Amino acid sequence: MMMKKGMLLFWTLLLWAALAAAAWADDSAVGGKLVAVTFDDGPGQYTNGLLDELAKRDVVVTFFVQGCNAERYGGVIKKAYEAGHQIASHTYNHPNLVKLSTEEVQKQLSRTRDILNQAIGVENNYMLRPPYGSYNAAVLAASGTPVILWSVDTLDWKTRRADAVYQHIVNDTRDGSIILMHDLYPTTVEGALRGIDYLREQGYELVTVSELLRRRGVTPADGSRYSNAYNQGKTLPGIAAPRIAVEYQAGRPIVSIAADEGAQIYYTLDGSRPDGQSQVYNGPFELAENATVRAFAAFNLNGGRSRLAEASLYHSPRGNLFTDIKPASWCAEDVDQVVAAGLMTTEQGRFRPDDLLTRRDLATVLYRLAGSPPPEEQPPSKAAQAGADSAAVGWALQQQILTDATELDKPLTREQLAVILHRFGGGQAAPEALRQFADAGRVSPYAREGVSWAVAEGILTGVAADMLEPAGATTRAELATIVLRCQAVWAGSFGQTVHEIDLQQKGGHLMPALLCTWDFGKDNWATPISGDNPGR
């Protein structure tokens, strides 16, 4: 019931998280260190595995491929292209271009271009790296494309040793380098990945050749050669991930997507990863309920893409609208219940399921679960401690559910959560319940009563078969599940379960119609724990 007919709701989602499966360019700040890693002669039998490892690292490179190998490994070319790597030409079968006629040079390049276009599925122009680095004025004139050389030669084809490849990367790379390797050898793949890890640790951003040149303010010209893009004091930012906005107009969700000026936006609506064949954004559109928008921006599909942006819209069975909870999520049902009951809330559709639970959050939930009783008059010092959530926090301090308000926004440990829940709902300790956990000895002495009660009642469960992790944290999504478990345990005291709560709209806010029969007088609560105790 968060959206009624005619209700206007507006929010803007800035979801910039990169997916592990997407290895696309970073939108890093101006002035960063850049390097372009390149691989020649492939694809080969090790290229597919290399792509998988690059994806894990969220790294993009440039592949200068031979047309004859691309014919055999067309699927690998397609995979690399759609992952955001740059595909470039290394001729059809690796001749020394200086020894060929202009017609023969052009035939080598056009034949390779046609093979790559067929593998990728779209028309592209491909930068050239001449075999052996051999070129002259005639080759440059005949190329019809920028010619890319290198500034770091790992000599991987010669040494066939991973350590040697790694050492060349470590010793010879500088800001703006173009590194030469070959993806035909397992030793190169091993040494290259180690080198890439080192460069990232040193603060380098790995980009494609085209992005290296663009971000250094270089516009590559056909027939011109480039071997580096050293830092001359000018570095442009990377391509920003698209910014997805959802606006409700008379109950209709309208989506708009923005990107850097001049960038094209490609998107999908079914949660799949967009590619160069996906829909191109041309203006705001209506979004169906329970859809997931994923988009990237590109100056150039061949090596000039941004990270992915994602926005989900989930209209739940109970009438809640979520932008960060998906229908298939493990927590969707429980979150839907507690939000519908008014025990937890969203902020413009965002539930923040992965945020860590704080004392303030928990006090607010328990206050609502208690029916939001009117606060008693309290000393000014206590009122000041309560802060913005004075009603909920002040009530929790009065009832000694919280014993100190100095760390309201610090994440709660699992054992602290159990102690506070036990103060709120009471119940018998069950020391024997902890025996099933190998780390039961890690439960703090002050918390053993509350933790054993929570475990015995099924409110707190192990994170593994025999591990409780009492010092671990709890997320808001996990709290939704724990609240439902608690409410089931306390149903006799509160008169009904969350499943049975009738929602009432009071002053525009949804409140649970809890029939609270529990006496919240201080005399009914367990002896409070000292404010100096870490369980506060």
C-alpha positions in Angstrom: 0.0 0.0 0.0 2.9 2.3 -0.5 1.5 3.5 -3.8 -2.1 4.5 -4.2 -3.8 5.5 -7.4 -2.8 8.9 -8.5 0.1 9.1 -6.1 3.3 10.7 -7.4 6.6 9.3 -6.3 9.9 10.3 -7.6 13.4 9.1 -6.9 16.7 8.9 -8.7 18.8 5.8 -8.6 22.6 6.1 -8.9 23.6 2.5 -8.9 27.3 2.3 -10.0 28.3 -1.1 -8.9 30.2 -3.2 -11.4 29.2 -6.8 -11.8 31.8 -9.5 -11.5 30.8 -10.7 -15.0 31.3 -7.3 -16.6 34.9 -6.2 -17.3 34.2 -2.6 -18.5 36.1 0.6 -18.2 36.2 2.4 -14.9 34.9 5.9 -14.4 37.8 7.0 -12.3 38.8 10.5 -11.4 40.8 12.9 -13.5 44.6 12.4 -13.1 44.8 8.7 -12.5 47.6 6.4 -13.8 46.6 4.6 -17.0 48.1 1.6 -18.8 47.0 -0.5 -21.8 47.7 -4.2 -21.8 47.6 -5.8 -25.3 47.8 -9.4 -26.6 48.9 -10.3 -30.1 48.5 -13.3 -32.4 45.4 -14.9 -30.9 42.9 -16.0 -30.2 44.2 -19.4 -29.1 43.4 -22.2 -26.8 44.3 -20.1 -23.7 42.3 -17.0 -24.6 39.0 -18.1 -23.2 40.5 -18.8 -19.8 42.3 -15.4 -19.9 39.0 -13.7 -20.5 37.5 -15.4 -17.5 40.4 -14.2 -15.3 40.2 -10.7 -16.6 36.4 -10.6 -15.9 37.2 -11.6 -12.2 39.5 -8.7 -12.0 37.2 -6.2 -13.8 39.9 -5.5 -16.3 39.8 -4.7 -20.0 42.6 -5.2 -22.5 43.1 -5.0 -26.3 43.5 -8.0 -28.5 45.3 -7.6 -31.8 44.1 -10.8 -33.5 45.1 -12.7 -36.6 42.3 -13.3 -39.0 43.2 -16.9 -39.5 42.9 -17.6 -35.8 39.7 -15.5 -35.5 38.1 -17.9 -38.1 38.7 -20.8 -35.7 37.7 -19.0 -32.5 34.9 -16.7 -33.6 33.0 -17.4 -30.3 36.0 -16.2 -28.3 36.2 -13.0 -30.3 32.5 -12.4 -29.7 32.9 -13.0 -25.9 35.8 -10.6 -25.7 34.0 -7.9 -27.6 30.8 -8.2 -25.5 32.9 -8.1 -22.3 34.1 -4.7 -23.3 37.6 -5.5 -24.5 38.9 -3.9 -27.7 39.3 -6.0 -30.8 42.0 -4.9 -33.2 43.8 -6.3 -36.3 47.2 -8.1 -36.5 46.6 -9.0 -40.2 45.3 -12.3 -41.5 48.3 -14.5 -41.2 51.2 -12.4 -39.8 53.2 -11.3 -42.9 55.9 -8.6 -42.9 53.8 -5.9 -44.4 56.9 -3.9 -45.6 57.5 -6.8 -48.1 54.0 -6.7 -49.5 52.5 -4.5 -52.2 49.9 -1.9 -51.3 47.2 -4.2 -52.7 48.4 -7.1 -50.7 48.5 -5.0 -47.5 45.0 -3.9 -48.0 43.8 -7.4 -48.7 45.3 -8.6 -45.4 43.5 -6.0 -43.5 40.1 -6.2 -45.4 40.0 -10.0 -45.1 40.7 -9.8 -41.3 38.1 -7.0 -41.0 35.4 -9.1 -42.6 36.2 -12.1 -40.4 36.0 -10.0 -37.2 32.8 -8.2 -38.3 31.2 -11.6 -38.9 32.3 -12.9 -35.5 31.1 -9.8 -33.7 28.0 -9.3 -35.7 28.4 -5.6 -36.4 30.5 -3.4 -38.6 33.7 -2.0 -37.0 36.9 -0.4 -38.0 39.9 -2.1 -36.4 43.2 -0.5 -35.3 46.3 -2.2 -36.8 49.4 -3.6 -35.1 51.8 -4.5 -37.9 53.5 -7.9 -37.4 57.0 -7.6 -36.0 56.4 -3.9 -35.6 57.5 -3.6 -39.2 56.1 -0.7 -41.2 57.1 2.1 -43.6 55.4 5.1 -45.1 53.7 2.9 -47.7 52.2 0.6 -45.0 51.0 3.5 -43.0 49.3 5.0 -46.1 47.7 1.7 -47.0 46.4 0.9 -43.5 43.5 3.3 -43.5 43.5 3.1 -39.7 45.6 4.2 -36.7 48.7 2.0 -36.3 49.5 0.9 -32.7 52.9 -0.2 -31.5 54.1 -0.6 -27.9 56.4 0.9 -25.3 56.9 -2.3 -23.1 58.0 -5.5 -24.7 57.7 -8.4 -22.3 59.6 -10.8 -24.8 57.1 -13.5 -23.6 57.4 -15.3 -27.0 61.1 -15.7 -26.5 61.5 -16.5 -22.8 58.3 -18.6 -22.3 58.7 -17.9 -18.6 55.9 -16.4 -16.4 58.4 -14.8 -14.0 60.2 -13.1 -16.9 56.9 -11.7 -18.2 56.0 -10.5 -14.7 59.3 -8.8 -14.2 59.1 -6.9 -17.5 55.7 -5.6 -16.5 56.9 -4.6 -13.0 60.2 -3.0 -14.2 59.3 -1.4 -17.5 55.7 0.0 -17.1 55.1 3.6 -16.5 52.0 5.8 -16.6 50.7 5.7 -20.2 52.6 2.6 -21.3 51.3 0.1 -24.0 52.4 -3.4 -23.0 53.0 -6.1 -25.6 52.2 -9.8 -24.9 50.9 -12.8 -26.8 47.9 -14.9 -25.6 49.2 -18.1 -27.3 51.3 -19.3 -24.3 50.2 -20.5 -20.9 53.3 -18.8 -19.4 52.2 -15.5 -20.8 48.7 -15.8 -19.3 50.2 -16.6 -15.9 52.8 -13.8 -15.9 50.3 -11.3 -17.4 47.7 -11.9 -14.7 50.3 -11.6 -12.0 51.5 -8.4 -13.6 48.0 -7.0 -13.9 47.4 -7.7 -10.2 50.6 -5.8 -9.4 49.7 -2.8 -11.6 46.3 -2.5 -9.9 47.9 -2.7 -6.5 50.1 0.2 -7.6 47.1 2.3 -8.5 47.0 1.8 -12.3 43.8 1.7 -14.1 43.9 -0.8 -17.0 42.1 0.5 -20.1 41.9 -0.3 -23.8 44.2 1.3 -26.3 41.4 3.5 -27.6 40.5 4.7 -24.1 44.1 5.3 -23.2 44.4 7.7 -26.2 41.1 9.3 -25.6 41.7 10.0 -21.9 45.1 11.5 -22.7 43.5 13.9 -25.2 44.9 12.1 -28.3 42.6 11.7 -31.3 44.2 8.9 -33.3 44.4 9.5 -37.0 44.4 7.0 -39.8 47.9 6.2 -41.0 49.6 7.6 -37.9 51.4 5.4 -35.4 51.2 5.5 -31.6 53.3 3.6 -29.1 52.3 5.2 -25.8 50.2 7.9 -24.2 52.5 9.1 -21.4 51.1 11.5 -18.9 51.6 15.1 -20.1 49.5 16.6 -17.3 46.1 15.9 -18.9 43.9 12.9 -18.1 40.2 12.9 -18.9 37.8 10.9 -16.7 36.6 7.5 -17.7 33.1 6.9 -19.1 30.6 7.3 -16.3 28.0 4.6 -15.8 24.5 5.7 -16.9 22.3 7.3 -14.3 18.9 5.7 -14.1 15.9 7.7 -12.9 12.4 6.4 -12.2 9.5 8.8 -11.9 5.9 7.8 -11.1 3.4 9.8 -13.0 -0.3 9.0 -12.2 0.8 5.5 -11.2 2.8 4.9 -14.3 6.6 4.3 -13.8 8.6 6.4 -16.4 12.3 5.6 -16.8 14.9 8.1 -18.0 18.6 7.3 -18.4 21.4 9.9 -18.6 25.0 9.4 -19.6 28.1 11.5 -20.6 27.6 13.8 -23.5 28.1 12.1 -26.8 27.8 8.6 -25.3 25.3 6.1 -26.6 23.3 4.1 -24.0 22.4 0.4 -24.5 20.0 -1.2 -22.1 17.8 -4.3 -21.3 14.7 -4.6 -19.2 14.8 -8.3 -18.3 17.9 -8.2 -16.1 20.2 -9.7 -18.8 23.5 -8.1 -19.6 23.2 -5.6 -22.4 25.4 -5.8 -25.5 25.9 -4.0 -28.8 22.7 -5.6 -30.1 20.5 -4.3 -27.2 18.0 -1.5 -27.3 19.5 2.0 -27.7 18.0 4.6 -25.4 16.2 7.4 -27.3 14.2 9.0 -24.5 12.0 8.3 -21.4 9.8 5.2 -21.5 7.2 3.4 -19.4 8.5 0.5 -17.3 6.6 -2.6 -16.6 6.3 -3.7 -13.0 8.9 -6.1 -11.7 11.4 -5.1 -14.3 15.2 -4.7 -14.0 16.9 -2.1 -16.1 20.6 -2.7 -16.9 22.5 -0.3 -19.1 25.9 0.8 -20.1 27.2 3.9 -22.0 29.7 3.8 -24.8 31.6 6.3 -26.9 32.8 3.3 -28.9 31.4 -0.2 -28.6 34.8 -1.6 -29.5 36.7 -0.8 -26.4 35.0 2.3 -25.1 32.2 1.2 -22.7 31.3 2.2 -19.2 30.5 0.0 -16.2 26.9 -1.4 -15.9 24.2 0.5 -14.1 21.2 -1.3 -12.7 17.8 -0.4 -11.3 15.1 -2.9 -10.3 11.4 -2.1 -9.8 9.5 -4.7 -7.8 5.8 -4.2 -7.0 5.3 -6.7 -4.3 2.2 -8.9 -3.6 1.5 -6.6 -0.6 1.6 -3.4 -2.6 5.1 -2.3 -1.6 7.4 -0.8 -4.2 11.1 -1.7 -4.0 14.0 -0.6 -6.2 16.7 -2.7 -4.4 14.7 -5.9 -3.7 14.2 -8.4 -6.5 11.2 -10.9 -6.5 13.6 -13.9 -6.5 15.7 -12.5 -3.6 16.0 -14.8 -0.6 14.7 -11.9 1.6 11.9 -10.6 -0.7 9.0 -12.3 1.2 10.1 -11.4 4.7 11.0 -7.8 3.7 7.6 -7.5 2.0 5.9 -8.6 5.2 7.7 -6.3 7.7 7.3 -3.3 5.4 3.6 -4.0 4.8 3.3 -4.2 8.6 5.0 -0.8 9.0 7.7 -2.3 11.2 10.5 -1.4 8.7 10.3 1.2 6.0 11.7 2.2 2.6 13.2 5.5 1.5 11.8 6.3 -1.9 11.6 2.6 -2.7 15.0 1.7 -1.3 15.0 -0.8 1.6 18.8 -1.0 1.8 18.9 -4.7 2.5 22.7 -4.9 2.8 23.1 -2.0 5.2 24.3 -3.2 8.7 21.9 -3.0 11.5 22.4 -0.3 14.2 21.0 0.3 17.6 18.9 3.2 16.2 17.4 0.9 13.6 16.6 -1.8 16.1 15.1 0.6 18.6 12.8 2.0 15.9 11.6 -1.5 14.8 10.9 -2.5 18.4 9.1 0.8 19.1 6.8 0.1 16.2 6.3 -3.5 17.2 5.2 -2.2 20.6 2.6 -0.1 19.0 4.5 3.2 19.1 3.5 4.1 22.7 3.5 7.8 23.6 6.9 8.7 25.1 7.1 9.5 28.8 8.6 12.7 30.0 12.3 12.2 30.3 15.3 14.2 31.6 16.9 16.6 29.1 20.1 14.6 29.0 18.2 11.5 27.9 16.2 13.4 25.3 19.4 14.9 23.9 20.9 11.4 23.6 17.9 10.2 21.6 18.6 12.6 18.7 16.5 12.6 15.6 14.6 9.4 16.5 13.7 10.8 19.9 10.4 8.9 20.3 11.8 5.5 19.5 15.2 5.9 21.1 13.8 7.8 24.1 11.3 5.0 24.6 14.0 2.3 24.3 16.1 4.2 26.9 13.1 4.6 29.3 12.4 0.9 29.1 16.1 0.1 29.4 16.0 -1.9 26.2 18.9 0.3 25.3 21.1 1.3 28.2 23.3 3.8 26.4 22.8 6.1 23.4 26.4 7.0 22.7 26.8 4.5 19.9 23.3 4.6 18.2 24.7 4.4 14.7 27.4 1.8 15.3 26.6 -1.7 13.8 25.3 -4.2 16.3 27.0 -7.6 16.7 24.8 -10.7 16.7 25.2 -11.2 20.4 24.3 -7.6 21.1 21.2 -8.0 18.9 20.1 -11.1 20.9 20.6 -9.2 24.2 18.5 -6.3 23.2 15.7 -8.6 21.8 15.8 -10.5 25.1 15.4 -7.3 27.1 12.4 -6.4 24.9 10.6 -9.7 24.9 11.9 -11.6 27.9 12.1 -15.4 28.1 14.1 -18.2 29.7 17.7 -18.7 29.1 18.7 -22.0 27.6 22.5 -22.6 28.1 22.3 -26.1 26.5 21.2 -24.5 23.2 24.7 -23.2 22.7 26.4 -26.6 22.9 25.8 -27.2 19.2 28.2 -24.5 18.2 32.0 -24.9 18.1 32.4 -21.2 18.8 30.0 -21.0 21.7 32.9 -20.1 23.9 33.2 -16.8 22.0 29.8 -15.6 23.4 30.6 -12.8 25.9 29.5 -13.6 29.4 27.1 -10.7 29.6 25.3 -12.0 26.4 25.0 -15.7 27.2 21.5 -15.4 28.6 20.1 -13.5 25.7 22.0 -15.5 23.0 21.0 -18.9 24.5 17.4 -17.7 24.6 17.5 -16.5 21.0 19.1 -19.7 19.8 16.6 -21.9 21.7 13.7 -20.0 20.3 15.0 -20.2 16.7 15.4 -16.5 16.5 19.2 -16.6 16.1 20.6 -19.4 14.0 24.1 -20.4 13.0 25.9 -18.9 10.0 27.2 -22.4 9.3 26.4 -25.9 10.6 28.3 -25.4 13.9 29.3 -21.7 13.9 27.3 -19.0 15.6 29.7 -16.0 15.0 28.4 -14.0 18.0 30.7 -11.0 17.0 29.4 -11.0 13.4 27.1 -8.2 12.1 23.5 -8.3 10.9 22.0 -6.7 7.8 18.6 -5.0 7.5 17.5 -7.9 5.3 18.4 -10.4 8.0 16.7 -8.3 10.6 13.4 -8.6 8.6 13.6 -12.4 9.0 14.6 -12.1 12.6 11.7 -9.8 13.3 9.2 -12.3 11.9 10.8 -15.1 14.0 10.5 -12.9 17.1 6.9 -12.0 16.4 6.0 -15.7 16.0 7.6 -16.3 19.4 5.9 -13.3 21.0 2.5 -13.8 19.3 0.9 -14.7 22.6 2.0 -11.5 24.2 1.1 -9.2 21.3 -2.1 -10.9 20.3 -1.4 -11.6 16.6 1.4 -12.3 14.2 2.7 -10.0 11.5 0.9 -12.1 9.0 -2.4 -11.2 10.7 -1.8 -7.5 11.2 -4.5 -5.3 9.8 -3.0 -2.2 8.3 -4.6 1.2 9.1 -3.8 4.4 7.3 -3.4 7.1 9.8 -2.4 10.6 8.7 -0.9 9.2 5.5 1.3 6.7 7.3 0.8 3.0 7.5 0.7 1.7 11.1 0.3 -1.9 12.3 -2.9 -2.5 14.3 -1.0 -4.5 17.0 -3.1 -5.6 19.9 -0.3 -5.1 22.4 -1.1 -6.6 25.8 2.5 -6.6 27.1 3.1 -4.2 30.1 6.1 -2.1 29.1 6.6 -0.8 32.7 10.2 -0.9 33.8 9.5 -3.4 36.5 8.8 -6.1 33.9 12.2 -5.9 32.3 15.3 -7.9 33.2 18.0 -6.1 35.3 19.7 -3.6 33.0 23.2 -4.2 31.9 25.7 -1.5 32.8 26.3 1.2 30.3 30.0 0.3 30.3 29.2 -3.2 29.1 29.9 -3.9 25.5 26.4 -5.3 25.1 24.8 -1.9 25.4 
